[in-house]
């Protein structure tokens, strides 16, 4: 069973989503199915079919979340330290072509959110950064071509 690295924050987010699905959404869809059944002929009952489809989505997502949570390797970033880039690191970079500064935290796949500066451990940029230190340069193959970055700072917080 392959472990899924994630931060405490990411783990709690998945737990909260699972709790919402099990305690609220699941019960709401059951009520919607019951109400739709009362409308009569199920073969032409759009409300019934929509509710059943929603139920299938909810049950599938519950199974997916339970699997991910069971395989979670929760890493407390506050306990990490060091000078090289690894999971949980916050990294400040300079784009060597544009001189633009960017900052990212390397997180688990389910936690990535580029607009919040969180990139997935499996992203090409994170893969290129892992093991590198402040002052190192990395080349990353992107859909727009190869990008070069210099690592300015590696921190854990």
N, C-alpha and C positions, 0 to 999 in steps of 0.2 A: 504494500500500500504506500503510494507516494505521498509524502508529507507536503503540505502547502504552507509556505512561510507567510505570515501576516503579522501586522502590528496588533497590539492590544485594541487600539481604536477600530481597526478593520474587523477584528473578531467580534467585538461588541456590536458593531453595525450589522453584521450578518445575523447575530443572535437576536437583535431587535426586530429585524425583518422577519425572521422565522416566527418569533412570538406574535407579531402582527398577523401573519398569514394564518397561524394556527388558532389564535384566539378571537380574531375579528373577521378577517376576510373569508375564512372557511365557513363560519356560521352565517355570514351575510349571503353567500352564494347558495347555501342550503335553503335558506328562507326564500331566495329568489326562484329557485327550482320548484319549491312547493307552491309558491304563488302562481308560477307559470303553468303548473299542472292543473290548477283549478280553472284555467281558461279553456280547457277542453282538449280537442284533437291535437295530440303531440306531434303528428307528422307534419303539420303546417303551422306549428307554434314557434315563431321566431324568438320570442322571449325565452322559451324553454331551451331552445338550441343554443342561444347566446349564453345563458346561465350555465349550461352543461360544458360549453367550451371554456368558459371562465373557470369552472371547477377543475377542468383538466389542467389548465395553466397553473392554478394555485397548487394542486397536488404535485405537479411536476417540479415546481419551484421549491416546495417543501422538501421533496426528496433530494434535490440538488443541494440545498442549503444544509440539510442534515449530513450529507456526504462530505461537503467541504468543511463543516465544523468538526466532524469526526477525524478528519485528516489534518486539521490545522496544527501548525507548529507556531505557536504564539511567541513572538519575540518582543521583549520589552526594550525598546530603543534606548530608553534612559539608562539602561545598564550596559550599553555598548560603548566602546571607546576605541581609539586607535587612529592611525594616520592614513590607512588605506580605505578605499571605497568598498563597502559591502552592504548587504541588506540593511535598510533602516537609515543609512547615511543621508545627510543633507549635503548636497554638493553645489558649490558655486562655480560656474563655468564662464569663460569668455569665448564667444564665437570668433575664431581667428580670422574669418573673412570680413565680418561686419563690426567687430569689436564690441558687439552687444553682450551685456552680462545677463545670464539666466541662472536660476536656482531651481533645483529639483530635490525631492526626497525619493529614495528608491523603496518601493513598497510592494506588497503582494498584488497579483493580477486583479483581484476583485476590488482593490482599493485605489487603483490608478485613476487619476483625474487630472488631466493636463492643465485645466484652468486653475486648479489649486496647487499646481507645481508638484504633483505626485505622479511618478512614472513607474510602470510595471517592471519588476525584476526581469521579466522575459523580453522587454523591449530592446531593440537594437542599441539604443544609447546606453541603457543600464548595463547591458552585456559588455559593451566596450569599456565602461567605466570601472567595472568590478576589478578589484586588485590594484588599481592605479592609485597614485598619491598626488598631493598638492604639487603643482609645478609640471606634472606630466601632461603630454598632449595625446589626444585620441582622435582617430578618424572613424567616422560613423557613416555607413552606407544608408542613405535615405532615398525615398522615391524621387527626390529632386537632385540626387547626386551625392557625392561624398562631402560631408561636413567635418570640419576640424575644430576641436575645442581644446582649450587649455584649462586644466583644473586649478582653480584659485584657492578653494577652501574645501575641506572635508570636516564635517561636524556631526555629532550625535546629540540630539535633544528631543 
